[in-house]
């Protein structure tokens, strides 16, 4: 939930500590994104990719990092770069599929 009580990210069920931490950080990044602090959100998502790159959450963070960078700069080329990174790093992940429209 954000400071106004609006749910921004949900996880359900048990997760091991490091997985829970990764999802908690995703929630913080999502709140930041939804409050239109796109530069800050980009940094938070990048940190998640760096810290949890071997977990499934990293692909989602990589996707949202590209979206945050685009929203912060209005530079549409970052979306293509994000799609390329997802294709190379997470080729079989659903977040890679979501980035397909960004490919040139």
Order of alpha helices (4+ residues) and beta strands (2+ residues): alpha-alpha-alpha-alpha-alpha
